[in-house]
């Protein structure tokens, strides 16, 4: 099990790299994260949802994502509450205090899922969440040491030297663990190192002297990591726009932005300037396309969009002949009205939408979770992805669907085709569709980007990096010994 000294120390991508590296050695490898908190989720073939990071890790192993790879997924809906997904199915929506009381009841499900994966794996790589040193959350813990102790799993600590203070990170975490927890520790890894590795030899000695743990390697900052989908909203700050680009795409960053990895293939295009707009940034006047991405609390995010004045900007953009695309929750916002009478995503209520499509959406208890394939109606380009949403959308503009999927039409378009939306996540990952979509607004012919091939290449580069800089033989020995 890989446990970090804090959030965003690189656990998810490190697990992905190790998954690919050990798979290339001929082992049957499976990823596992007992508890994840993220609004970036993926749909499995049997209609369950898990954290997007575990889907990427499964891909690194060469296997399809499985509901048991992430048995507890928390999807924040407010500042104090979250939707609880257990073994791929929505279980409840609870405030934080109630969830902490619920955790001990979830541990049997977590251990059940771990045992299911173990039946088909030579090696399971477990990712922790946050830090095991958060002593205020230790009671009932199922994400870090609570799980490791219950399952008898050996643990490696991961420290991030790029953010500074890595010696204090590792030694401080050691000091805050109790003796039973320390007994599970087998070593540590330094992540995101830049510069001359030998300059940190003295630091390694200090860490090992203070903790008694061996170093299993110092992993340099790997450029390939930037090409892989990010797990949570902390990474949005890394979406830096290029200085220039033939196509300017603006994305208002909503408070409950969900599945923003839909945008990663666009970010990879060299002539696309993808701008994630902060709360005080207006939509630039020369924007070609505004994308409203998914939301975990659509009514609340629609109100936030209006508070920031983005509704005025979007309507002005539309009057100038600009294009607008809505995905999932963003698609629902484009309609005339949005209702949540039963409080599915928050307090019950209703609101006027942006009115750019003649549609109405009512949020319902039923959640659609399934993979989908089809074509874009306008171009005939293939699309594939997954649908993950609550809500039933009706209205005249459905007569002009954006997509024709195997199970029926999806989405809608305005009469002039400049405003459109759909429920399909992941549609930009298809190279053919993305190129045709961008060609309608591209001033010059773009450089072809093979996004899916790029993901595979990045995973291979990540695997080669961990092979070169970490002691994988020792890791396998430690895992085998338990």
N, C-alpha and C positions, 0 to 999 in steps of 0.2 A: 504494500500500500504506500502511495506517495502522498504525504501530508505536507502542506505548505506552511511557511511561517507567517503567511497572511494571504489576503486575496490578491489575485492577479500576479502571482509570482511565476506563472508559466506552467502550472500543473497540467492543465488540459492538453496543451501542445506537447509537453514532455511525455505524457502518457501516449499520445498519438504517435510520436516518434518511436517510443519503445515498442508500441504495438506493431508497427511496421518492421522494426529491426528484428524483433524476436520471431515474427511471422516469416521473414526472409530466411531465418535460420531453420525453418521447417517445423516450428512448433504451432500447435493450435492455441491461439491466443484470444482472449476475450477481455473487453474493457468493462469496468463496473464502477458506478458512483452511487453510494447508498442514498445520499440526499443531495439534490441539486436545487439551486435557486436561480431561475433564469426564465425570461420570457422569449428566449430563442429555443424553440422546440422543433422536433422532427416527428414525422408519422411513420410508424412501422407498417409492414405489409399487411398485418392483421388488424390495422386500425387502432393502434395504441399510440400514445405520445411519450417521448423521452427527451431529455436534454439534447440540444443540437450537438454539443461537444461529444456526447457518447455516440451519436450517429457518425460523426467524423472518425472517431476512434475505431468504430466497427469497420468502417471503410478501410482504415489502415490495416486492419486484420484480414481484409478480404472476405468479410461475412456481412450479411444484411443486419441492420439494427434490430434489436430484440427488446421487448418491454422489460425484461429482467435486467438489462444493463443499467437501468436507472429506475429503481423501484419507487423512489419518492421524489417527485418533482414539485417544487413550489413556484407558483407563477404570481408574482406580486400584482395586486390590483389597486392597492392604496398605500399610504405611508405606513400603515400599521397592520395590514391584512394581506392574505394571499390565498389563491386557489390551491388546493392540495390534490395532486394527482398521484394515485397509488397503483403501481404495476400497470401504468398506461391509461388508467381510467380516472376521471375526475371523481374525487371522494367527497370533498367539502370545500367551503370557503370560510376561513377562520381568521380572527385577529391573532397577532403574534403570541399573546399570552396564552390563548387557548391552544395554539399549536404546540407550545412547549409542554403542555399537559398531555397532548395527544401522542407525542413522540414515542414514549415507551410502548404504546400499543402498536406502533408501526414496526418496531424492531423485528418481530416474528416474520412479517412480510419481507423485510429486507434480507433476513437470513435465508428465507425460502428462495428468493430470487438468486442469491449468491450460490446456493446449493444447486439450483437448476443449471446455472452457467457452468458450474464445476463438473457436471456430468459430461460435458463435451469439450473441455479445455485441458491443455497441458499447463497453461499459465493464465492466471487472471491478474490483470493490472488494475488496482483499485485507486481511484482518485478521491482524495479528501476534499473538504469544502472549508474555505476560510482558513482558520488556524486552530490547532488543538489546544493552544494556550489561552483561548478565550474562556477563562475559568467561570465566568458568569453564566455560560451556556453549557457547562459540563454536565449538569444533572439531566439525565435522560438522553444524552448525546447519542445520535445514530450516524453522524456524518464523519467523525474522526476516530478518536480513541475508543469511544463507546462501541462503535462497530468493530474496530480492530481487536478489542478485548473479547467481544462476544464470539467473533469468528476465529480468533487465534491467528491473526495475520501479522507477519513481520512488517515493520514500517521503516521507510526512508524519509528523512526531513529534506525539504527543498527550500533553499534560500535564494532570494533575488538580489544579486550584487548591484544590478543596474540602478536600483532605487536608493542605494547607500545603506550603511549600517548592517551589513549582512552578518558580521560577527555577533553583534547584539541580537539580531533576529534569531540566530540558531542557539546561541548560549542562553538567551532569555527564554526561548521556548522550552529548552531542556530544564531550566530552573523551575518553570511553572508546572511541569508535569509531576505527577506523584510517582512513587517508586514502581508501582504495578505498570503504569503507562511507560515509564522509561525502559522497563524490561523488554518491551516489544521493539524498541529502536535498534536498528542494525547499522545505520550509517547516515550520511547526508550527501547532498549534491548541491553544488553552487551553480546557479543558472544565470544566463544573460551576461557573461563576462566580456569585457572589451579590453583590448590592449595586451600587454606582455604578461602571459600567464605566470611566469616565474616570480613576478613582483608580489604575488599573493601567497607564496609558499609559507611565509611567516604567519599569515592570517590563518591558513589551514592548520598549522601547528597549534595555534592558540585555541581554535575551536575544538580540535581533537583532545587537547590537554584538559580543557574545561568540561567536556562532555564524555570523554572516553570513547567517542564514536569515530570510526574511520571515514575518510573521504572516499566516495566512489566516483569522483571526477568533478571537473570544472567544465561546464558546457559554455562555449562562447555564444555570443549573440549570433543567431542564425538568420540570415535574410529570408530564407524560405518560410519562416514562421509568419511573415507579414502577408504571404499569399493565401494563408489558410483562414477560414471563417472564424470570427471572434465569438466568444461564448456569451458575453453579457455587455450591458450598457457601458461599463467602464472603458470599453475599447472604442467607443464612438469618438472620443477625443483624438484617436489615432487616424481618423478618416480625414486626412489633410488634402484639400483640393490641390490639383496641379495649377501651376501659374498660368497656364493657357490650355485651351482645349476648344475644338471645333463645336462641341456640344456642351452647354452649361445646364446641369441638372441640379435643382434645389430640393432639399428634403427638410421640412420642418421637424426638429427633434421634439417629439411629444413626450410628456412625462412618463407614459406607460408604453413607449415604443416597443413593439414586439417583432420578432423575426426579421430584424434589420439586416441579417445576412442575405436576405433577398437582393440587397444592393451590391454585394461583393463583386459579382461578375461585371457590373457597370464600372465599379472602381478600378477594375483591372484593364479597362480599355484605355489605351494611351491618349486618345483624343477626346476623352470625356472628362469634364471638370465637375466632379460630384461634390456638392457643398452641403454639409450638415449644418443647418441653421440653428444657432443658439437663440435663447429667448429674446435677445435684444437685436437680432439681425433680421431685417426685412428681406423679402424675396427680391433679389436683384432685378432691375428692370430689363436686362438683356437675357434673362433666363429663357431657355428653350423649352424645358420640361419641368413641371413641379410634380414630385411624387409624394403622395400621402401613403405612408407605409402602415403596417399593422399596428394594432393597439390592444392592450389587455384590458383597458377600461375606456371604451369608445366614447361614451357620453361625456365622461370627465375630460378626455383629451380633446373632444370637440369644443368644450367650454374653454379649455386652456388655449387652443388654437385661436379662439376669438379674443381671449384676454391679451394675447401677444400681437393682435392685429393682423395675423396671417390671413384671415378670411378676406379682409379688404385687399391685401396684396394678391391673393389668388384670383379673386374676381377681376381685379385690374389686369392681371396677367392674361386672363381668359379674353377680356375685351380687346386686348392687343393682338389676339390671334394665337396666343400661347397654348401649349398642350398641357394636359393634366392627366395623371394616371393615379388611380387609387387601388391599393392591394388590401384585401380583407377588410379590416376596420377602416382603412382609408377609403375603400370603395363605399362602405356604408355611409361615410361622412359626405360623399358627393351627392347623395340623394336629397329629396325634399324634407323628409322627416325620419327621425330615428327614435324608437321607443324601447324602453326597458321597464315595462310595467311591473315585472316580477322581481326586479332587483337582481338580475343575473350577474351583472358586472359591478354592482355598487348600489347606492340608494336608488329606489325606483324613480323613474322620471321619463321625460321626453324632451326633444329639442328639434328645432328646425335644422336641417342640414345645409350644405352650401348651395343646394338647388341647381347644381350643374348637370345632374341627370334626373329624369322624371321617374323616381323610384322612392319606395318607402321600405324601411327595415324595422322589423320587430324582433327583439332578442328573445330567444326561447331557451327552454331547459335542454333541448336536444343539441348535442355537439357533433358536428360533422368531422370525422377523422378518417381520411383515406387518401391513398396515393391515386394519382390521376395522370392520364396521357390524352393527347388530342392534338388539335391544330388551332392556330389563330385564324379567325374567320377572314380578316382583311387580306392576309398574305398567303395563307395556306401553310405557313411555317409550322413545324412540329413543336409542341410544348409538352413538358412533363413536370411534375412536382407533386405537391400534396395540398389537400384542403384541410384546414383546421380552424373551425369557426363556430360560433353560436349565432343564430339569427336567420330569419326568413325574409328574403328581399322580393318585393313585388313591384310591378309598375310597367307602364307602356314601353320604356326604353329597353326592357328585357327582350323585346322583339328584335333588337339589334345586338345580339350577344357578341362579346369580345372573343370568346373561345368556344370551340365545339369539342367537348370532351367525350370520352367513351361512354360515360354515363349520362350525357346530355349537355345542353348549352350551359355556359357559365359567364357571368358578367354582362356588361352593357356598354354601349357606345352612344355618344351624342350623334345627331343627324349629320354633322360635318366631320365626325370621327376624331376630333381634337381632344375630346374628353372621353375617357374610358376607364373601366375598372373591372376587377374580377376577384374571386376568392382564392385563386391558385397561387400558392407560395412556391418559390423556386423556379419560376418560369424563365428568368434571365440566364439560368445556368446552361440552357440549350444554346449552343453557339449559332446555329442557323436562325433561330427565332430572334436572338439578340441582335445579330447583324442586320436582319431585315427591319426590325423595329427601329434601330438607330439610323438605318439608311434613309428613313423617311424624314429625318431632321438633320442628317449629317451634311455639312457644306462640301466636304471633300471625301473621297473614298478613304475609309479608315484602314488601319493595320489590323489584319485578322488576328484575333485572340482566341485560342482554344482553351476555354476556362476549365472544363472538366479535366482535360489532359494536364493543365497547369496544376490542378489540385493533386493529381497523382504524382507529378514531378516534384512538387513541394514536399509531399509525404516521403518520397524516396530520399530527397536531400536531407530532410529531418532525420530519417533513419541513419543515413550515412554519418551525420553529425554526431548522433549519440553513440554510434559504433566507434567512432574515432576518439571520442573524448571521455566516455564513461566506461566503467568496468562492468560490461554486461555479463561476463563469465561469473564474476562475483555476485552480481544480482541474481542470476539463475541459481547459484548455489544457495544463497540466502533464502530464496523463495522455496526451493526444494526442501531445505532443512526445516522451514517453518519457524 
